[in-house]
Amino acid sequence: MTGMETQTFKVPDDKETMRHILRSVFDALNEKGYNPINQIVGYLLTEDPTYITNYGSARSMICKIDRDELMQVLVREYLFKDQ
């Protein structure tokens, strides 16, 4: 035993955390002159992180979100927005 413990990281899974991360990523992409919607959709479809800029730690932030869970939330919000 080396005295070192395994470090675990909590992946954000609540809707507000995902919203905050997605908004931060959107803002970073926008500031760098990209089309944020196209870039985020490209990432969601391919899971290729190069769609997301490193600027403002946007790439590392979006990688903390479970992509399938985010897509479920997006579809649910779109379908039931007015309910």
HTML snippet that shows the backbone in 3Dmol.js (N, CA, C, O; Angstrom):
<script src="https://3Dmol.org/build/3Dmol-min.js"></script>
<div id="view" style="width:600px;height:400px;position:relative"></div>
<script>
const pdb = `
ATOM      1  N   MET A   1       0.848  -1.178   0.000  1.00  0.00           N
ATOM      2  CA  MET A   1       0.000   0.000   0.000  1.00  0.00           C
ATOM      3  C   MET A   1       0.886   1.231   0.000  1.00  0.00           C
ATOM      4  O   MET A   1       1.792   1.343   0.826  1.00  0.00           O
ATOM      5  N   THR A   2       0.637   2.149  -0.912  1.00  0.00           N
ATOM      6  CA  THR A   2       1.471   3.336  -1.057  1.00  0.00           C
ATOM      7  C   THR A   2       0.935   4.516  -0.270  1.00  0.00           C
ATOM      8  O   THR A   2       1.593   5.555  -0.208  1.00  0.00           O
ATOM      9  N   GLY A   3      -0.217   4.393   0.325  1.00  0.00           N
ATOM     10  CA  GLY A   3      -0.805   5.510   1.045  1.00  0.00           C
ATOM     11  C   GLY A   3      -1.612   6.433   0.145  1.00  0.00           C
ATOM     12  O   GLY A   3      -2.222   7.393   0.614  1.00  0.00           O
ATOM     13  N   MET A   4      -1.612   6.139  -1.148  1.00  0.00           N
ATOM     14  CA  MET A   4      -2.377   6.970  -2.078  1.00  0.00           C
ATOM     15  C   MET A   4      -3.724   6.306  -2.324  1.00  0.00           C
ATOM     16  O   MET A   4      -3.811   5.093  -2.517  1.00  0.00           O
ATOM     17  N   GLU A   5      -4.758   7.112  -2.315  1.00  0.00           N
ATOM     18  CA  GLU A   5      -6.079   6.588  -2.574  1.00  0.00           C
ATOM     19  C   GLU A   5      -6.496   6.928  -3.989  1.00  0.00           C
ATOM     20  O   GLU A   5      -6.059   7.933  -4.550  1.00  0.00           O
ATOM     21  N   THR A   6      -7.339   6.094  -4.560  1.00  0.00           N
ATOM     22  CA  THR A   6      -7.872   6.367  -5.886  1.00  0.00           C
ATOM     23  C   THR A   6      -8.767   7.589  -5.813  1.00  0.00           C
ATOM     24  O   THR A   6      -9.645   7.685  -4.956  1.00  0.00           O
ATOM     25  N   GLN A   7      -8.535   8.505  -6.710  1.00  0.00           N
ATOM     26  CA  GLN A   7      -9.336   9.715  -6.754  1.00  0.00           C
ATOM     27  C   GLN A   7     -10.474   9.513  -7.738  1.00  0.00           C
ATOM     28  O   GLN A   7     -10.260   9.041  -8.855  1.00  0.00           O
ATOM     29  N   THR A   8     -11.682   9.868  -7.325  1.00  0.00           N
ATOM     30  CA  THR A   8     -12.829   9.749  -8.216  1.00  0.00           C
ATOM     31  C   THR A   8     -13.346  11.134  -8.552  1.00  0.00           C
ATOM     32  O   THR A   8     -13.182  12.082  -7.784  1.00  0.00           O
ATOM     33  N   PHE A   9     -13.966  11.232  -9.698  1.00  0.00           N
ATOM     34  CA  PHE A   9     -14.519  12.499 -10.156  1.00  0.00           C
ATOM     35  C   PHE A   9     -16.003  12.312 -10.414  1.00  0.00           C
ATOM     36  O   PHE A   9     -16.416  11.317 -11.008  1.00  0.00           O
ATOM     37  N   LYS A  10     -16.792  13.258  -9.972  1.00  0.00           N
ATOM     38  CA  LYS A  10     -18.235  13.211 -10.211  1.00  0.00           C
ATOM     39  C   LYS A  10     -18.525  13.852 -11.558  1.00  0.00           C
ATOM     40  O   LYS A  10     -18.149  14.995 -11.814  1.00  0.00           O
ATOM     41  N   VAL A  11     -19.193  13.104 -12.403  1.00  0.00           N
ATOM     42  CA  VAL A  11     -19.601  13.620 -13.700  1.00  0.00           C
ATOM     43  C   VAL A  11     -20.918  14.357 -13.499  1.00  0.00           C
ATOM     44  O   VAL A  11     -21.851  13.806 -12.914  1.00  0.00           O
ATOM     45  N   PRO A  12     -21.004  15.595 -13.975  1.00  0.00           N
ATOM     46  CA  PRO A  12     -22.253  16.335 -13.791  1.00  0.00           C
ATOM     47  C   PRO A  12     -23.421  15.625 -14.463  1.00  0.00           C
ATOM     48  O   PRO A  12     -23.324  15.210 -15.617  1.00  0.00           O
ATOM     49  N   ASP A  13     -24.521  15.488 -13.733  1.00  0.00           N
ATOM     50  CA  ASP A  13     -25.648  14.780 -14.320  1.00  0.00           C
ATOM     51  C   ASP A  13     -26.965  15.521 -14.124  1.00  0.00           C
ATOM     52  O   ASP A  13     -28.004  15.070 -14.606  1.00  0.00           O
ATOM     53  N   ASP A  14     -26.934  16.636 -13.433  1.00  0.00           N
ATOM     54  CA  ASP A  14     -28.190  17.338 -13.267  1.00  0.00           C
ATOM     55  C   ASP A  14     -28.376  18.355 -14.385  1.00  0.00           C
ATOM     56  O   ASP A  14     -27.414  18.835 -14.984  1.00  0.00           O
ATOM     57  N   LYS A  15     -29.623  18.664 -14.644  1.00  0.00           N
ATOM     58  CA  LYS A  15     -29.981  19.499 -15.781  1.00  0.00           C
ATOM     59  C   LYS A  15     -29.367  20.894 -15.703  1.00  0.00           C
ATOM     60  O   LYS A  15     -28.911  21.420 -16.719  1.00  0.00           O
ATOM     61  N   GLU A  16     -29.347  21.494 -14.532  1.00  0.00           N
ATOM     62  CA  GLU A  16     -28.802  22.846 -14.404  1.00  0.00           C
ATOM     63  C   GLU A  16     -27.293  22.874 -14.642  1.00  0.00           C
ATOM     64  O   GLU A  16     -26.780  23.821 -15.238  1.00  0.00           O
ATOM     65  N   THR A  17     -26.591  21.863 -14.190  1.00  0.00           N
ATOM     66  CA  THR A  17     -25.152  21.785 -14.440  1.00  0.00           C
ATOM     67  C   THR A  17     -24.889  21.623 -15.928  1.00  0.00           C
ATOM     68  O   THR A  17     -23.989  22.258 -16.479  1.00  0.00           O
ATOM     69  N   MET A  18     -25.675  20.773 -16.576  1.00  0.00           N
ATOM     70  CA  MET A  18     -25.512  20.598 -18.018  1.00  0.00           C
ATOM     71  C   MET A  18     -25.819  21.901 -18.750  1.00  0.00           C
ATOM     72  O   MET A  18     -25.118  22.263 -19.695  1.00  0.00           O
ATOM     73  N   ARG A  19     -26.860  22.603 -18.317  1.00  0.00           N
ATOM     74  CA  ARG A  19     -27.225  23.876 -18.944  1.00  0.00           C
ATOM     75  C   ARG A  19     -26.085  24.889 -18.801  1.00  0.00           C
ATOM     76  O   ARG A  19     -25.748  25.593 -19.752  1.00  0.00           O
ATOM     77  N   HIS A  20     -25.500  24.953 -17.612  1.00  0.00           N
ATOM     78  CA  HIS A  20     -24.399  25.885 -17.366  1.00  0.00           C
ATOM     79  C   HIS A  20     -23.193  25.551 -18.242  1.00  0.00           C
ATOM     80  O   HIS A  20     -22.596  26.442 -18.846  1.00  0.00           O
ATOM     81  N   ILE A  21     -22.838  24.277 -18.311  1.00  0.00           N
ATOM     82  CA  ILE A  21     -21.697  23.862 -19.128  1.00  0.00           C
ATOM     83  C   ILE A  21     -21.972  24.137 -20.602  1.00  0.00           C
ATOM     84  O   ILE A  21     -21.123  24.680 -21.307  1.00  0.00           O
ATOM     85  N   LEU A  22     -23.157  23.761 -21.062  1.00  0.00           N
ATOM     86  CA  LEU A  22     -23.493  23.967 -22.470  1.00  0.00           C
ATOM     87  C   LEU A  22     -23.475  25.451 -22.821  1.00  0.00           C
ATOM     88  O   LEU A  22     -23.019  25.827 -23.900  1.00  0.00           O
ATOM     89  N   ARG A  23     -23.964  26.287 -21.924  1.00  0.00           N
ATOM     90  CA  ARG A  23     -23.958  27.737 -22.177  1.00  0.00           C
ATOM     91  C   ARG A  23     -22.528  28.274 -22.215  1.00  0.00           C
ATOM     92  O   ARG A  23     -22.208  29.122 -23.048  1.00  0.00           O
ATOM     93  N   SER A  24     -21.674  27.794 -21.327  1.00  0.00           N
ATOM     94  CA  SER A  24     -20.275  28.222 -21.315  1.00  0.00           C
ATOM     95  C   SER A  24     -19.562  27.807 -22.597  1.00  0.00           C
ATOM     96  O   SER A  24     -18.777  28.573 -23.157  1.00  0.00           O
ATOM     97  N   VAL A  25     -19.840  26.593 -23.055  1.00  0.00           N
ATOM     98  CA  VAL A  25     -19.255  26.102 -24.310  1.00  0.00           C
ATOM     99  C   VAL A  25     -19.766  26.937 -25.479  1.00  0.00           C
ATOM    100  O   VAL A  25     -18.989  27.329 -26.349  1.00  0.00           O
ATOM    101  N   PHE A  26     -21.068  27.209 -25.502  1.00  0.00           N
ATOM    102  CA  PHE A  26     -21.672  28.051 -26.537  1.00  0.00           C
ATOM    103  C   PHE A  26     -20.978  29.415 -26.574  1.00  0.00           C
ATOM    104  O   PHE A  26     -20.602  29.892 -27.645  1.00  0.00           O
ATOM    105  N   ASP A  27     -20.810  30.036 -25.418  1.00  0.00           N
ATOM    106  CA  ASP A  27     -20.185  31.356 -25.345  1.00  0.00           C
ATOM    107  C   ASP A  27     -18.740  31.332 -25.837  1.00  0.00           C
ATOM    108  O   ASP A  27     -18.311  32.237 -26.552  1.00  0.00           O
ATOM    109  N   ALA A  28     -17.990  30.300 -25.457  1.00  0.00           N
ATOM    110  CA  ALA A  28     -16.592  30.196 -25.882  1.00  0.00           C
ATOM    111  C   ALA A  28     -16.505  30.044 -27.403  1.00  0.00           C
ATOM    112  O   ALA A  28     -15.672  30.684 -28.046  1.00  0.00           O
ATOM    113  N   LEU A  29     -17.361  29.202 -27.972  1.00  0.00           N
ATOM    114  CA  LEU A  29     -17.371  29.019 -29.421  1.00  0.00           C
ATOM    115  C   LEU A  29     -17.738  30.318 -30.128  1.00  0.00           C
ATOM    116  O   LEU A  29     -17.136  30.681 -31.139  1.00  0.00           O
ATOM    117  N   ASN A  30     -18.719  31.001 -29.593  1.00  0.00           N
ATOM    118  CA  ASN A  30     -19.167  32.267 -30.171  1.00  0.00           C
ATOM    119  C   ASN A  30     -18.054  33.317 -30.119  1.00  0.00           C
ATOM    120  O   ASN A  30     -17.826  34.038 -31.091  1.00  0.00           O
ATOM    121  N   GLU A  31     -17.375  33.396 -28.997  1.00  0.00           N
ATOM    122  CA  GLU A  31     -16.280  34.364 -28.839  1.00  0.00           C
ATOM    123  C   GLU A  31     -15.143  34.106 -29.819  1.00  0.00           C
ATOM    124  O   GLU A  31     -14.468  35.039 -30.252  1.00  0.00           O
ATOM    125  N   LYS A  32     -14.932  32.842 -30.167  1.00  0.00           N
ATOM    126  CA  LYS A  32     -13.856  32.499 -31.110  1.00  0.00           C
ATOM    127  C   LYS A  32     -14.306  32.612 -32.564  1.00  0.00           C
ATOM    128  O   LYS A  32     -13.519  32.358 -33.475  1.00  0.00           O
ATOM    129  N   GLY A  33     -15.570  32.992 -32.790  1.00  0.00           N
ATOM    130  CA  GLY A  33     -16.047  33.208 -34.145  1.00  0.00           C
ATOM    131  C   GLY A  33     -16.640  31.996 -34.832  1.00  0.00           C
ATOM    132  O   GLY A  33     -16.908  32.035 -36.033  1.00  0.00           O
ATOM    133  N   TYR A  34     -16.846  30.924 -34.095  1.00  0.00           N
ATOM    134  CA  TYR A  34     -17.467  29.727 -34.669  1.00  0.00           C
ATOM    135  C   TYR A  34     -18.990  29.858 -34.615  1.00  0.00           C
ATOM    136  O   TYR A  34     -19.523  30.703 -33.895  1.00  0.00           O
ATOM    137  N   ASN A  35     -19.678  29.023 -35.376  1.00  0.00           N
ATOM    138  CA  ASN A  35     -21.123  28.905 -35.257  1.00  0.00           C
ATOM    139  C   ASN A  35     -21.367  27.891 -34.141  1.00  0.00           C
ATOM    140  O   ASN A  35     -21.219  26.689 -34.362  1.00  0.00           O
ATOM    141  N   PRO A  36     -21.739  28.356 -32.943  1.00  0.00           N
ATOM    142  CA  PRO A  36     -21.822  27.459 -31.785  1.00  0.00           C
ATOM    143  C   PRO A  36     -22.815  26.309 -31.966  1.00  0.00           C
ATOM    144  O   PRO A  36     -22.544  25.189 -31.532  1.00  0.00           O
ATOM    145  N   ILE A  37     -23.949  26.569 -32.596  1.00  0.00           N
ATOM    146  CA  ILE A  37     -24.948  25.517 -32.777  1.00  0.00           C
ATOM    147  C   ILE A  37     -24.385  24.405 -33.659  1.00  0.00           C
ATOM    148  O   ILE A  37     -24.483  23.226 -33.317  1.00  0.00           O
ATOM    149  N   ASN A  38     -23.795  24.782 -34.792  1.00  0.00           N
ATOM    150  CA  ASN A  38     -23.223  23.775 -35.693  1.00  0.00           C
ATOM    151  C   ASN A  38     -22.113  22.970 -35.009  1.00  0.00           C
ATOM    152  O   ASN A  38     -22.033  21.753 -35.172  1.00  0.00           O
ATOM    153  N   GLN A  39     -21.274  23.643 -34.256  1.00  0.00           N
ATOM    154  CA  GLN A  39     -20.155  22.963 -33.605  1.00  0.00           C
ATOM    155  C   GLN A  39     -20.653  22.001 -32.524  1.00  0.00           C
ATOM    156  O   GLN A  39     -20.154  20.881 -32.415  1.00  0.00           O
ATOM    157  N   ILE A  40     -21.618  22.427 -31.738  1.00  0.00           N
ATOM    158  CA  ILE A  40     -22.145  21.563 -30.668  1.00  0.00           C
ATOM    159  C   ILE A  40     -22.871  20.366 -31.274  1.00  0.00           C
ATOM    160  O   ILE A  40     -22.712  19.243 -30.797  1.00  0.00           O
ATOM    161  N   VAL A  41     -23.664  20.592 -32.319  1.00  0.00           N
ATOM    162  CA  VAL A  41     -24.348  19.485 -32.989  1.00  0.00           C
ATOM    163  C   VAL A  41     -23.316  18.515 -33.569  1.00  0.00           C
ATOM    164  O   VAL A  41     -23.478  17.301 -33.447  1.00  0.00           O
ATOM    165  N   GLY A  42     -22.279  19.027 -34.186  1.00  0.00           N
ATOM    166  CA  GLY A  42     -21.210  18.162 -34.714  1.00  0.00           C
ATOM    167  C   GLY A  42     -20.609  17.305 -33.624  1.00  0.00           C
ATOM    168  O   GLY A  42     -20.377  16.112 -33.825  1.00  0.00           O
ATOM    169  N   TYR A  43     -20.354  17.901 -32.473  1.00  0.00           N
ATOM    170  CA  TYR A  43     -19.810  17.139 -31.342  1.00  0.00           C
ATOM    171  C   TYR A  43     -20.805  16.076 -30.879  1.00  0.00           C
ATOM    172  O   TYR A  43     -20.428  14.926 -30.655  1.00  0.00           O
ATOM    173  N   LEU A  44     -22.067  16.458 -30.736  1.00  0.00           N
ATOM    174  CA  LEU A  44     -23.069  15.503 -30.250  1.00  0.00           C
ATOM    175  C   LEU A  44     -23.248  14.319 -31.200  1.00  0.00           C
ATOM    176  O   LEU A  44     -23.445  13.189 -30.754  1.00  0.00           O
ATOM    177  N   LEU A  45     -23.180  14.573 -32.498  1.00  0.00           N
ATOM    178  CA  LEU A  45     -23.357  13.500 -33.477  1.00  0.00           C
ATOM    179  C   LEU A  45     -22.148  12.574 -33.560  1.00  0.00           C
ATOM    180  O   LEU A  45     -22.301  11.372 -33.778  1.00  0.00           O
ATOM    181  N   THR A  46     -20.953  13.122 -33.390  1.00  0.00           N
ATOM    182  CA  THR A  46     -19.740  12.336 -33.619  1.00  0.00           C
ATOM    183  C   THR A  46     -18.949  12.003 -32.358  1.00  0.00           C
ATOM    184  O   THR A  46     -18.146  11.070 -32.354  1.00  0.00           O
ATOM    185  N   GLU A  47     -19.172  12.752 -31.306  1.00  0.00           N
ATOM    186  CA  GLU A  47     -18.386  12.693 -30.067  1.00  0.00           C
ATOM    187  C   GLU A  47     -16.907  13.027 -30.328  1.00  0.00           C
ATOM    188  O   GLU A  47     -16.024  12.632 -29.567  1.00  0.00           O
ATOM    189  N   ASP A  48     -16.666  13.756 -31.408  1.00  0.00           N
ATOM    190  CA  ASP A  48     -15.317  14.210 -31.740  1.00  0.00           C
ATOM    191  C   ASP A  48     -15.081  15.544 -31.037  1.00  0.00           C
ATOM    192  O   ASP A  48     -15.681  16.550 -31.417  1.00  0.00           O
ATOM    193  N   PRO A  49     -14.218  15.574 -30.018  1.00  0.00           N
ATOM    194  CA  PRO A  49     -14.023  16.796 -29.240  1.00  0.00           C
ATOM    195  C   PRO A  49     -13.394  17.946 -30.022  1.00  0.00           C
ATOM    196  O   PRO A  49     -13.398  19.084 -29.552  1.00  0.00           O
ATOM    197  N   THR A  50     -12.854  17.665 -31.207  1.00  0.00           N
ATOM    198  CA  THR A  50     -12.241  18.753 -31.962  1.00  0.00           C
ATOM    199  C   THR A  50     -13.275  19.732 -32.516  1.00  0.00           C
ATOM    200  O   THR A  50     -12.911  20.798 -33.012  1.00  0.00           O
ATOM    201  N   TYR A  51     -14.553  19.384 -32.438  1.00  0.00           N
ATOM    202  CA  TYR A  51     -15.595  20.342 -32.802  1.00  0.00           C
ATOM    203  C   TYR A  51     -15.663  21.493 -31.799  1.00  0.00           C
ATOM    204  O   TYR A  51     -16.199  22.557 -32.107  1.00  0.00           O
ATOM    205  N   ILE A  52     -15.124  21.279 -30.607  1.00  0.00           N
ATOM    206  CA  ILE A  52     -15.213  22.251 -29.527  1.00  0.00           C
ATOM    207  C   ILE A  52     -13.841  22.864 -29.285  1.00  0.00           C
ATOM    208  O   ILE A  52     -12.846  22.149 -29.166  1.00  0.00           O
ATOM    209  N   THR A  53     -13.794  24.182 -29.213  1.00  0.00           N
ATOM    210  CA  THR A  53     -12.543  24.893 -28.979  1.00  0.00           C
ATOM    211  C   THR A  53     -11.998  24.608 -27.579  1.00  0.00           C
ATOM    212  O   THR A  53     -12.751  24.303 -26.654  1.00  0.00           O
ATOM    213  N   ASN A  54     -10.683  24.714 -27.444  1.00  0.00           N
ATOM    214  CA  ASN A  54     -10.063  24.636 -26.122  1.00  0.00           C
ATOM    215  C   ASN A  54     -10.215  25.951 -25.362  1.00  0.00           C
ATOM    216  O   ASN A  54     -10.031  25.999 -24.146  1.00  0.00           O
ATOM    217  N   TYR A  55     -10.549  27.003 -26.078  1.00  0.00           N
ATOM    218  CA  TYR A  55     -10.679  28.332 -25.477  1.00  0.00           C
ATOM    219  C   TYR A  55     -11.650  28.283 -24.295  1.00  0.00           C
ATOM    220  O   TYR A  55     -12.744  27.728 -24.400  1.00  0.00           O
ATOM    221  N   GLY A  56     -11.241  28.863 -23.189  1.00  0.00           N
ATOM    222  CA  GLY A  56     -12.076  28.905 -21.993  1.00  0.00           C
ATOM    223  C   GLY A  56     -12.349  27.537 -21.391  1.00  0.00           C
ATOM    224  O   GLY A  56     -13.318  27.372 -20.649  1.00  0.00           O
ATOM    225  N   SER A  57     -11.522  26.567 -21.695  1.00  0.00           N
ATOM    226  CA  SER A  57     -11.688  25.180 -21.217  1.00  0.00           C
ATOM    227  C   SER A  57     -12.980  24.536 -21.709  1.00  0.00           C
ATOM    228  O   SER A  57     -13.486  23.597 -21.094  1.00  0.00           O
ATOM    229  N   ALA A  58     -13.512  25.046 -22.822  1.00  0.00           N
ATOM    230  CA  ALA A  58     -14.790  24.549 -23.330  1.00  0.00           C
ATOM    231  C   ALA A  58     -14.738  23.058 -23.651  1.00  0.00           C
ATOM    232  O   ALA A  58     -15.681  22.327 -23.350  1.00  0.00           O
ATOM    233  N   ARG A  59     -13.651  22.607 -24.257  1.00  0.00           N
ATOM    234  CA  ARG A  59     -13.559  21.195 -24.636  1.00  0.00           C
ATOM    235  C   ARG A  59     -13.561  20.290 -23.416  1.00  0.00           C
ATOM    236  O   ARG A  59     -14.255  19.273 -23.396  1.00  0.00           O
ATOM    237  N   SER A  60     -12.801  20.646 -22.415  1.00  0.00           N
ATOM    238  CA  SER A  60     -12.771  19.791 -21.223  1.00  0.00           C
ATOM    239  C   SER A  60     -14.104  19.836 -20.483  1.00  0.00           C
ATOM    240  O   SER A  60     -14.507  18.842 -19.879  1.00  0.00           O
ATOM    241  N   MET A  61     -14.789  20.974 -20.522  1.00  0.00           N
ATOM    242  CA  MET A  61     -16.098  21.069 -19.862  1.00  0.00           C
ATOM    243  C   MET A  61     -17.124  20.175 -20.547  1.00  0.00           C
ATOM    244  O   MET A  61     -17.840  19.431 -19.876  1.00  0.00           O
ATOM    245  N   ILE A  62     -17.203  20.238 -21.874  1.00  0.00           N
ATOM    246  CA  ILE A  62     -18.243  19.456 -22.561  1.00  0.00           C
ATOM    247  C   ILE A  62     -17.978  17.961 -22.445  1.00  0.00           C
ATOM    248  O   ILE A  62     -18.912  17.160 -22.486  1.00  0.00           O
ATOM    249  N   CYS A  63     -16.728  17.585 -22.302  1.00  0.00           N
ATOM    250  CA  CYS A  63     -16.405  16.164 -22.157  1.00  0.00           C
ATOM    251  C   CYS A  63     -16.840  15.610 -20.804  1.00  0.00           C
ATOM    252  O   CYS A  63     -16.864  14.394 -20.616  1.00  0.00           O
ATOM    253  N   LYS A  64     -17.183  16.479 -19.864  1.00  0.00           N
ATOM    254  CA  LYS A  64     -17.670  16.043 -18.556  1.00  0.00           C
ATOM    255  C   LYS A  64     -19.140  15.652 -18.585  1.00  0.00           C
ATOM    256  O   LYS A  64     -19.641  15.021 -17.654  1.00  0.00           O
ATOM    257  N   ILE A  65     -19.825  16.027 -19.654  1.00  0.00           N
ATOM    258  CA  ILE A  65     -21.248  15.729 -19.781  1.00  0.00           C
ATOM    259  C   ILE A  65     -21.427  14.411 -20.512  1.00  0.00           C
ATOM    260  O   ILE A  65     -20.778  14.164 -21.529  1.00  0.00           O
ATOM    261  N   ASP A  66     -22.307  13.566 -19.996  1.00  0.00           N
ATOM    262  CA  ASP A  66     -22.659  12.345 -20.703  1.00  0.00           C
ATOM    263  C   ASP A  66     -23.474  12.738 -21.933  1.00  0.00           C
ATOM    264  O   ASP A  66     -24.566  13.293 -21.812  1.00  0.00           O
ATOM    265  N   ARG A  67     -22.945  12.451 -23.093  1.00  0.00           N
ATOM    266  CA  ARG A  67     -23.538  12.885 -24.357  1.00  0.00           C
ATOM    267  C   ARG A  67     -24.947  12.339 -24.545  1.00  0.00           C
ATOM    268  O   ARG A  67     -25.835  13.079 -24.968  1.00  0.00           O
ATOM    269  N   ASP A  68     -25.173  11.074 -24.245  1.00  0.00           N
ATOM    270  CA  ASP A  68     -26.508  10.483 -24.392  1.00  0.00           C
ATOM    271  C   ASP A  68     -27.508  11.145 -23.444  1.00  0.00           C
ATOM    272  O   ASP A  68     -28.645  11.423 -23.825  1.00  0.00           O
ATOM    273  N   GLU A  69     -27.083  11.392 -22.228  1.00  0.00           N
ATOM    274  CA  GLU A  69     -27.962  12.041 -21.261  1.00  0.00           C
ATOM    275  C   GLU A  69     -28.308  13.464 -21.708  1.00  0.00           C
ATOM    276  O   GLU A  69     -29.451  13.901 -21.576  1.00  0.00           O
ATOM    277  N   LEU A  70     -27.321  14.175 -22.231  1.00  0.00           N
ATOM    278  CA  LEU A  70     -27.571  15.533 -22.722  1.00  0.00           C
ATOM    279  C   LEU A  70     -28.582  15.509 -23.865  1.00  0.00           C
ATOM    280  O   LEU A  70     -29.493  16.336 -23.898  1.00  0.00           O
ATOM    281  N   MET A  71     -28.435  14.575 -24.798  1.00  0.00           N
ATOM    282  CA  MET A  71     -29.379  14.504 -25.905  1.00  0.00           C
ATOM    283  C   MET A  71     -30.783  14.169 -25.417  1.00  0.00           C
ATOM    284  O   MET A  71     -31.763  14.682 -25.958  1.00  0.00           O
ATOM    285  N   GLN A  72     -30.891  13.314 -24.404  1.00  0.00           N
ATOM    286  CA  GLN A  72     -32.201  13.003 -23.829  1.00  0.00           C
ATOM    287  C   GLN A  72     -32.842  14.246 -23.227  1.00  0.00           C
ATOM    288  O   GLN A  72     -34.030  14.497 -23.427  1.00  0.00           O
ATOM    289  N   VAL A  73     -32.055  15.019 -22.493  1.00  0.00           N
ATOM    290  CA  VAL A  73     -32.572  16.245 -21.882  1.00  0.00           C
ATOM    291  C   VAL A  73     -32.996  17.231 -22.965  1.00  0.00           C
ATOM    292  O   VAL A  73     -34.058  17.844 -22.854  1.00  0.00           O
ATOM    293  N   LEU A  74     -32.193  17.393 -23.999  1.00  0.00           N
ATOM    294  CA  LEU A  74     -32.525  18.325 -25.069  1.00  0.00           C
ATOM    295  C   LEU A  74     -33.828  17.943 -25.763  1.00  0.00           C
ATOM    296  O   LEU A  74     -34.672  18.804 -26.010  1.00  0.00           O
ATOM    297  N   VAL A  75     -34.000  16.660 -26.078  1.00  0.00           N
ATOM    298  CA  VAL A  75     -35.216  16.211 -26.742  1.00  0.00           C
ATOM    299  C   VAL A  75     -36.420  16.378 -25.817  1.00  0.00           C
ATOM    300  O   VAL A  75     -37.480  16.841 -26.240  1.00  0.00           O
ATOM    301  N   ARG A  76     -36.249  16.000 -24.559  1.00  0.00           N
ATOM    302  CA  ARG A  76     -37.340  16.135 -23.591  1.00  0.00           C
ATOM    303  C   ARG A  76     -37.754  17.602 -23.443  1.00  0.00           C
ATOM    304  O   ARG A  76     -38.944  17.917 -23.440  1.00  0.00           O
ATOM    305  N   GLU A  77     -36.772  18.493 -23.321  1.00  0.00           N
ATOM    306  CA  GLU A  77     -37.077  19.927 -23.185  1.00  0.00           C
ATOM    307  C   GLU A  77     -37.772  20.455 -24.430  1.00  0.00           C
ATOM    308  O   GLU A  77     -38.695  21.263 -24.327  1.00  0.00           O
ATOM    309  N   TYR A  78     -37.349  20.017 -25.583  1.00  0.00           N
ATOM    310  CA  TYR A  78     -37.953  20.481 -26.832  1.00  0.00           C
ATOM    311  C   TYR A  78     -39.406  20.007 -26.939  1.00  0.00           C
ATOM    312  O   TYR A  78     -40.296  20.777 -27.302  1.00  0.00           O
ATOM    313  N   LEU A  79     -39.630  18.742 -26.623  1.00  0.00           N
ATOM    314  CA  LEU A  79     -40.965  18.168 -26.776  1.00  0.00           C
ATOM    315  C   LEU A  79     -41.967  18.680 -25.744  1.00  0.00           C
ATOM    316  O   LEU A  79     -43.147  18.855 -26.046  1.00  0.00           O
ATOM    317  N   PHE A  80     -41.491  18.915 -24.535  1.00  0.00           N
ATOM    318  CA  PHE A  80     -42.405  19.259 -23.447  1.00  0.00           C
ATOM    319  C   PHE A  80     -42.197  20.682 -22.935  1.00  0.00           C
ATOM    320  O   PHE A  80     -42.518  20.988 -21.786  1.00  0.00           O
ATOM    321  N   LYS A  81     -41.665  21.539 -23.783  1.00  0.00           N
ATOM    322  CA  LYS A  81     -41.342  22.915 -23.417  1.00  0.00           C
ATOM    323  C   LYS A  81     -42.537  23.675 -22.849  1.00  0.00           C
ATOM    324  O   LYS A  81     -42.389  24.406 -21.870  1.00  0.00           O
ATOM    325  N   ASP A  82     -43.699  23.517 -23.436  1.00  0.00           N
ATOM    326  CA  ASP A  82     -44.881  24.283 -23.040  1.00  0.00           C
ATOM    327  C   ASP A  82     -45.744  23.588 -21.998  1.00  0.00           C
ATOM    328  O   ASP A  82     -46.810  24.097 -21.652  1.00  0.00           O
ATOM    329  N   GLN A  83     -45.321  22.461 -21.500  1.00  0.00           N
ATOM    330  CA  GLN A  83     -46.139  21.730 -20.534  1.00  0.00           C
ATOM    331  C   GLN A  83     -45.671  21.955 -19.130  1.00  0.00           C
ATOM    332  O   GLN A  83     -46.252  21.411 -18.191  1.00  0.00           O
TER     333      GLN A  83
END
`;
const viewer = $3Dmol.createViewer("view");
viewer.addModel(pdb, "pdb");
viewer.setStyle({}, {cartoon: {color: "spectrum"}});
viewer.zoomTo();
viewer.render();
</script>
